[in-house]
Amino acid sequence: MPTPIGNLEDITFRALEWLKRAHIILCEDSRVSKRLLHLLIERQLLTLPAGVDSQSFIESKQFIPFHSHNQNDVIANLQPSMFEKHILYLSDAGTPCISDPGAKLISYAIAHQLPFDVLPGACALNVAFCGSGVESTPFVFAGFLPHKKLERHSKLMRLTHLRMGEAYSVICYESPHRILDTLADIGLLLPS
């Protein structure tokens, strides 16, 4: 399930409904997910049944960490009985499967013929492209750039040599801790 990327009010009605129904929440970081639930309740975006307080509501959910470092182990240990309950995969911010885990979980559901739904919602990729002012041209989403400088340089150079037959934009994600280094690399390698 996608989660807001900056403004809590960007959450959808369907997402709020799934948060109410979920028995099990697979999440990148349970602390972040519990904090999100608390804030949604505090700001009265997520309404609780009469007589249920926020702490009881949050404690009624089973939170299971599911992130890039443990997703294979979690999937290998999934029990068929789990799917008798409402299960939700919750991204920390943005949409699962877009530079976040989730694709392997979807593949598991497809392989085991488990019904699932993909909810629309906030995605930094869309926001970045729409906010760029670039008219609708083809674009390439490169995900996160490598951490190491030489690998990052190599990927940037490969992105400039894609053969798409026309001009295109490239969108990359970058950590706030590396953004200045990446911008310097782009300025050095791709002067315009």
ZAVODO-327047 format. One record per residue: x, y, z of N, C-alpha, C, O in turn; residue in three letters. Coordinates in steps of 0.1 Angstrom, whole numbers, padded with zeros to 4 digits, always signed. Layout:
<recs>
XYZXYZXYZXYZala/...
</recs>
This chain:
<recs>
+0008-0012+0000+0000+0000+0000+0009+0012+0000+0018+0013+0008met/+0006+0022-0009+0014+0034-0009+0011+0043+0003-0001+0043+0008pro/+0020+0050+0007+0018+0060+0018+0023+0074+0014+0030+0075+0004thr/+0018+0084+0021+0021+0098+0017+0036+0100+0017+0044+0094+0024pro/+0041+0109+0008+0055+0112+0007+0058+0126+0012+0069+0131+0009ile/+0049+0132+0020+0052+0145+0025+0040+0151+0032+0041+0158+0042gly/+0028+0148+0027+0016+0154+0033+0006+0143+0036+0002+0135+0027asn/+0003+0141+0049-0005+0130+0053-0019+0130+0046-0025+0119+0044leu/-0023+0141+0042-0036+0142+0035-0037+0137+0021-0047+0136+0015glu/-0025+0133+0016-0024+0126+0003-0028+0111+0004-0029+0105-0007asp/-0031+0106+0015-0035+0092+0016-0049+0090+0010-0057+0099+0011ile/-0051+0079+0004-0064+0077-0002-0074+0071+0007-0071+0065+0018thr/-0087+0072+0004-0098+0066+0012-0096+0051+0012-0098+0045+0023phe/-0093+0045+0001-0091+0030+0001-0079+0026+0010-0080+0016+0016arg/-0068+0034+0010-0057+0030+0018-0061+0031+0033-0058+0022+0041ala/-0069+0041+0037-0074+0042+0051-0083+0030+0054-0082+0025+0065leu/-0091+0026+0045-0100+0014+0047-0091+0002+0049-0095-0006+0058glu/-0081+0000+0041-0072-0012+0043-0065-0012+0056-0063-0022+0062trp/-0061+0000+0060-0054+0001+0073-0063-0003+0085-0059-0010+0094leu/-0076+0000+0083-0086-0005+0094-0087-0020+0093-0088-0026+0104lys/-0088-0026+0081-0091-0040+0080-0079-0049+0083-0081-0061+0087arg/-0067-0044+0081-0055-0052+0081-0053-0059+0095-0054-0053+0105ala/-0050-0072+0095-0047-0079+0107-0031-0080+0108-0026-0079+0118his/-0025-0082+0096-0011-0083+0095-0006-0072+0086-0011-0070+0075ile/+0005-0065+0090+0011-0054+0082+0025-0058+0080+0033-0057+0089ile/+0028-0061+0068+0042-0063+0064+0047-0049+0061+0041-0041+0054leu/+0059-0045+0067+0063-0031+0065+0079-0030+0066+0085-0039+0071cys/+0084-0020+0059+0098-0018+0059+0104-0016+0073+0114-0022+0076glu/+0097-0008+0081+0102-0005+0094+0089-0003+0103+0081+0006+0101asp/+0087-0012+0112+0075-0012+0121+0074+0001+0128+0063+0006+0131ser/+0085+0007+0132+0084+0020+0140+0078+0031+0131+0070+0039+0135arg/+0082+0031+0118+0077+0041+0109+0062+0039+0106+0054+0048+0106val/+0059+0026+0105+0045+0023+0102+0036+0026+0114+0025+0031+0112ser/+0040+0023+0126+0032+0026+0138+0031+0041+0139+0020+0046+0143lys/+0041+0048+0137+0041+0063+0138+0031+0068+0127+0024+0078+0130arg/+0031+0063+0115+0021+0067+0105+0007+0065+0110-0001+0074+0109leu/+0004+0053+0115-0009+0051+0120-0013+0060+0131-0024+0066+0131leu/-0004+0063+0140-0006+0072+0151-0009+0086+0146-0019+0092+0151his/-0002+0091+0136-0004+0104+0131-0017+0105+0123-0024+0115+0124leu/-0021+0094+0116-0033+0094+0109-0045+0095+0118-0055+0101+0115leu/-0044+0088+0129-0054+0088+0140-0055+0102+0147-0065+0108+0148ile/-0043+0106+0150-0042+0119+0158-0048+0131+0149-0055+0140+0155glu/-0046+0130+0136-0051+0141+0128-0065+0138+0122-0070+0145+0113arg/-0071+0128+0128-0085+0124+0124-0087+0121+0110-0098+0123+0104gln/-0076+0116+0103-0078+0111+0090-0082+0096+0090-0089+0092+0081leu/-0078+0089+0100-0081+0075+0102-0090+0074+0114-0086+0076+0125leu/-0103+0072+0112-0113+0071+0123-0114+0057+0128-0114+0048+0120thr/-0115+0056+0141-0115+0043+0147-0130+0040+0152-0138+0049+0154leu/-0133+0027+0153-0146+0024+0159-0148+0030+0173-0138+0032+0180pro/-0160+0032+0176-0163+0038+0189-0157+0029+0200-0158+0017+0200ala/-0151+0036+0210-0146+0028+0222-0132+0023+0220-0127+0017+0229gly/-0126+0024+0208-0113+0019+0205-0103+0031+0205-0105+0040+0198val/-0093+0030+0214-0083+0041+0214-0071+0037+0204-0070+0026+0200asp/-0063+0047+0201-0053+0045+0191-0043+0034+0195-0039+0026+0187ser/-0039+0034+0208-0029+0024+0212-0035+0010+0210-0028+0001+0206gln/-0047+0007+0214-0053-0006+0213-0055-0010+0198-0052-0021+0194ser/-0058+0000+0190-0060-0002+0175-0046-0007+0169-0046-0016+0162phe/-0036+0001+0173-0022-0002+0167-0017-0016+0173-0012-0024+0165ile/-0020-0018+0186-0015-0031+0191-0023-0043+0186-0019-0054+0188glu/-0035-0041+0180-0043-0052+0175-0037-0057+0162-0041-0067+0157ser/-0028-0050+0156-0021-0053+0143-0008-0061+0146-0001-0058+0156lys/-0006-0071+0137+0007-0078+0138+0016-0071+0128+0013-0072+0116gln/+0027-0065+0132+0037-0059+0123+0049-0068+0120+0055-0073+0130phe/+0051-0071+0108+0062-0080+0104+0072-0072+0095+0068-0067+0084ile/+0084-0070+0099+0094-0063+0090+0096-0070+0077+0097-0082+0076pro/+0095-0063+0066+0096-0068+0052+0104-0057+0044+0098-0047+0040phe/+0117-0059+0042+0125-0049+0035+0135-0056+0027+0135-0069+0026his/+0143-0049+0020+0152-0055+0010+0162-0065+0016+0167-0074+0009ser/+0165-0064+0029+0175-0072+0035+0169-0086+0040+0176-0095+0042his/+0156-0086+0042+0150-0098+0047+0138-0104+0039+0132-0114+0043asn/+0135-0098+0028+0123-0102+0020+0124-0117+0016+0113-0123+0016gln/+0135-0122+0012+0136-0136+0008+0133-0145+0019+0126-0155+0017asn/+0138-0142+0031+0135-0150+0043+0121-0150+0047+0115-0160+0050asp/+0115-0138+0047+0101-0136+0050+0092-0144+0041+0083-0152+0045val/+0095-0143+0028+0087-0150+0018+0088-0165+0019+0079-0173+0018ile/+0101-0170+0022+0103-0184+0024+0096-0190+0036+0093-0202+0037ala/+0093-0181+0046+0086-0186+0058+0071-0182+0059+0065-0184+0069asn/+0065-0178+0048+0051-0175+0048+0043-0187+0050+0046-0198+0044leu/+0033-0187+0058+0024-0198+0061+0011-0196+0054+0006-0185+0054gln/+0005-0207+0048-0008-0205+0041-0018-0200+0050-0027-0193+0045pro/-0018-0203+0063-0028-0198+0072-0028-0183+0074-0038-0177+0077ser/-0017-0177+0071-0016-0162+0072-0026-0156+0062-0031-0145+0065met/-0028-0162+0051-0037-0156+0040-0052-0157+0043-0060-0154+0035phe/-0055-0163+0055-0069-0163+0059-0072-0150+0065-0084-0147+0068glu/-0062-0142+0068-0064-0129+0074-0061-0118+0064-0056-0121+0053lys/-0065-0105+0067-0062-0094+0058-0047-0090+0060-0043-0087+0071his/-0039-0091+0049-0025-0088+0050-0023-0076+0041-0029-0074+0031ile/-0015-0067+0046-0012-0054+0039+0003-0052+0039+0010-0054+0049leu/+0009-0049+0027+0023-0045+0027+0023-0030+0026+0017-0024+0017tyr/+0030-0024+0035+0030-0009+0037+0044-0004+0035+0053-0008+0041leu/+0045+0005+0025+0058+0012+0022+0060+0023+0033+0051+0028+0038ser/+0073+0026+0035+0076+0037+0044+0071+0050+0039+0065+0058+0046asp/+0073+0052+0026+0069+0065+0019+0069+0062+0004+0079+0058-0002ala/+0057+0065-0002+0056+0062-0016+0050+0049-0019+0043+0043-0011gly/+0052+0044-0031+0046+0032-0036+0055+0020-0036+0066+0021-0041thr/+0050+0009-0030+0059-0003-0030+0062-0007-0045+0055-0004-0054pro/+0073-0014-0046+0078-0019-0059+0085-0008-0067+0092-0011-0077cys/+0084+0005-0064+0091+0016-0071+0103+0019-0062+0102+0028-0054ile/+0114+0013-0065+0126+0014-0057+0124+0011-0042+0131+0016-0033ser/+0114+0002-0040+0111-0003-0027+0108-0018-0029+0105-0022-0040asp/+0109-0026-0018+0105-0040-0019+0091-0041-0023+0083-0032-0021pro/+0087-0053-0027+0073-0055-0030+0071-0064-0042+0061-0072-0042gly/+0079-0064-0051+0078-0071-0064+0079-0087-0061+0071-0094-0066ala/+0087-0091-0052+0088-0105-0049+0076-0110-0041+0072-0121-0043lys/+0070-0101-0034+0057-0105-0027+0046-0106-0037+0038-0116-0036leu/+0046-0098-0047+0036-0099-0057+0038-0112-0065+0028-0119-0068ile/+0050-0115-0068+0054-0127-0076+0049-0139-0068+0044-0149-0073ser/+0051-0139-0055+0047-0150-0046+0032-0151-0047+0027-0163-0048tyr/+0024-0140-0046+0010-0141-0046+0005-0146-0060-0004-0155-0060ala/+0011-0142-0070+0007-0147-0084+0010-0162-0085+0002-0170-0089ile/+0022-0166-0081+0026-0180-0081+0017-0189-0073+0015-0201-0077ala/+0012-0184-0062+0003-0192-0053-0012-0189-0055-0020-0193-0047his/-0015-0182-0066-0028-0179-0069-0036-0172-0057-0048-0176-0055gln/-0029-0163-0050-0035-0156-0039-0041-0143-0045-0034-0135-0052leu/-0053-0140-0041-0058-0127-0046-0051-0115-0039-0048-0116-0027pro/-0049-0105-0046-0043-0093-0041-0048-0081-0049-0054-0082-0060phe/-0046-0069-0043-0050-0057-0049-0038-0047-0048-0031-0047-0038asp/-0036-0039-0058-0026-0029-0058-0033-0015-0057-0041-0012-0066val/-0030-0008-0046-0037+0005-0044-0029+0016-0051-0016+0016-0050leu/-0035+0026-0057-0028+0037-0062-0025+0047-0051-0031+0047-0041pro/-0015+0055-0053-0011+0065-0043+0001+0073-0047+0005+0073-0058gly/+0006+0079-0037+0018+0088-0039+0030+0081-0044+0033+0070-0040ala/+0037+0087-0054+0049+0081-0059+0058+0093-0063+0055+0101-0071cys/+0070+0093-0057+0080+0104-0059+0083+0105-0074+0086+0116-0079ala/+0084+0094-0081+0087+0094-0095+0077+0103-0103+0081+0112-0111leu/+0064+0101-0101+0054+0109-0108+0055+0124-0104+0054+0132-0112asn/+0056+0126-0091+0057+0140-0086+0069+0147-0092+0068+0158-0096val/+0081+0140-0092+0093+0146-0098+0091+0149-0113+0095+0160-0117ala/+0085+0140-0120+0084+0143-0134+0074+0154-0137+0076+0163-0145phe/+0062+0154-0130+0052+0164-0131+0058+0178-0127+0054+0188-0133cys/+0066+0178-0117+0071+0191-0112+0083+0196-0119+0088+0207-0116gly/+0088+0188-0129+0100+0192-0136+0097+0203-0146+0107+0210-0150ser/+0085+0204-0151+0082+0214-0162+0086+0209-0175+0084+0216-0185gly/+0091+0196-0176+0094+0190-0189+0081+0185-0196+0073+0178-0189val/+0079+0190-0208+0067+0185-0215+0068+0170-0217+0079+0164-0217glu/+0057+0164-0219+0056+0149-0220+0066+0144-0231+0063+0144-0243ser/+0077+0139-0226+0087+0132-0235+0088+0119-0229+0084+0116-0218thr/+0094+0110-0236+0097+0097-0230+0107+0099-0218+0115+0108-0219pro/+0106+0091-0208+0115+0092-0198+0120+0078-0193+0112+0068-0195phe/+0131+0078-0187+0137+0066-0182+0138+0068-0167+0143+0078-0162val/+0133+0058-0159+0135+0058-0145+0146+0049-0141+0146+0037-0144phe/+0156+0055-0135+0169+0047-0132+0169+0042-0118+0179+0036-0114ala/+0159+0045-0110+0159+0041-0096+0170+0048-0088+0173+0060-0092gly/+0175+0042-0078+0186+0048-0070+0199+0046-0078+0202+0036-0083phe/+0207+0057-0077+0221+0056-0083+0230+0048-0073+0227+0048-0061leu/+0240+0041-0078+0249+0034-0069+0256+0044-0059+0258+0055-0062pro/+0259+0038-0048+0265+0046-0037+0280+0050-0040+0284+0061-0038his/+0287+0040-0046+0301+0042-0049+0303+0051-0062+0296+0050-0072lys/+0312+0060-0060+0314+0071-0071+0317+0065-0085+0311+0069-0094lys/+0326+0055-0086+0329+0050-0099+0317+0043-0105+0315+0044-0117leu/+0310+0035-0097+0298+0029-0102+0287+0039-0106+0280+0037-0116glu/+0286+0049-0098+0276+0060-0101+0280+0067-0114+0271+0069-0123arg/+0293+0070-0116+0298+0076-0129+0294+0067-0141+0290+0071-0151his/+0297+0054-0139+0294+0044-0150+0279+0044-0153+0276+0044-0165ser/+0271+0044-0143+0256+0043-0146+0252+0056-0153+0244+0056-0162lys/+0257+0067-0148+0253+0080-0154+0257+0080-0169+0249+0085-0178leu/+0269+0075-0172+0273+0075-0186+0265+0065-0194+0262+0068-0206met/+0261+0054-0189+0253+0044-0196+0239+0051-0199+0234+0049-0210arg/+0234+0058-0190+0221+0065-0192+0221+0075-0203+0211+0078-0209leu/+0233+0081-0205+0234+0091-0216+0235+0084-0230+0233+0091-0240thr/+0238+0072-0230+0240+0065-0243+0228+0055-0246+0230+0047-0255his/+0217+0056-0239+0206+0048-0243+0201+0052-0257+0201+0063-0260leu/+0197+0042-0265+0192+0045-0278+0177+0044-0278+0171+0033-0280arg/+0170+0056-0277+0156+0056-0277+0150+0063-0289+0138+0064-0291met/+0159+0067-0298+0154+0073-0311+0149+0087-0310+0146+0094-0320gly/+0149+0093-0298+0145+0107-0296+0149+0112-0282+0155+0104-0274glu/+0147+0124-0280+0152+0130-0267+0143+0123-0256+0132+0120-0257ala/+0150+0122-0244+0143+0116-0233+0148+0122-0220+0160+0127-0220tyr/+0140+0122-0210+0145+0126-0196+0149+0114-0188+0144+0103-0191ser/+0157+0116-0178+0161+0106-0169+0158+0110-0155+0161+0121-0151val/+0151+0102-0148+0148+0104-0134+0155+0094-0125+0154+0082-0128ile/+0162+0099-0115+0169+0090-0106+0165+0094-0092+0161+0106-0089cys/+0165+0085-0083+0163+0088-0069+0177+0089-0063+0187+0083-0068tyr/+0178+0097-0052+0191+0099-0046+0189+0102-0031+0179+0109-0027glu/+0197+0097-0023+0197+0099-0008+0200+0114-0005+0209+0119-0012ser/+0194+0120+0005+0197+0134+0008+0212+0135+0012+0218+0146+0011pro/+0218+0124+0017+0232+0124+0021+0242+0124+0009+0253+0128+0011his/+0237+0120-0002+0246+0120-0014+0242+0129-0025+0249+0130-0036arg/+0232+0137-0023+0226+0145-0034+0237+0155-0039+0238+0157-0052ile/+0244+0162-0031+0254+0171-0035+0265+0165-0043+0270+0170-0054leu/+0270+0153-0039+0280+0146-0047+0275+0141-0060+0282+0142-0070asp/+0262+0137-0061+0256+0133-0073+0255+0144-0083+0257+0143-0095thr/+0250+0156-0078+0249+0168-0086+0262+0172-0091+0263+0176-0103leu/+0273+0171-0083+0286+0174-0088+0291+0165-0099+0297+0169-0109ala/+0288+0152-0097+0291+0142-0107+0284+0145-0120+0290+0144-0131asp/+0271+0148-0120+0263+0151-0132+0269+0164-0139+0271+0164-0151ile/+0273+0174-0131+0279+0186-0136+0292+0183-0143+0295+0189-0153gly/+0300+0174-0137+0313+0171-0143+0312+0162-0156+0318+0165-0166leu/+0303+0152-0155+0302+0142-0166+0293+0147-0177+0295+0143-0188leu/+0283+0154-0174+0272+0158-0183+0270+0173-0184+0259+0178-0183leu/+0281+0180-0187+0279+0195-0188+0270+0198-0200+0271+0192-0210pro/+0261+0208-0198+0253+0212-0209+0253+0227-0211+0247+0232-0221ser/
</recs>
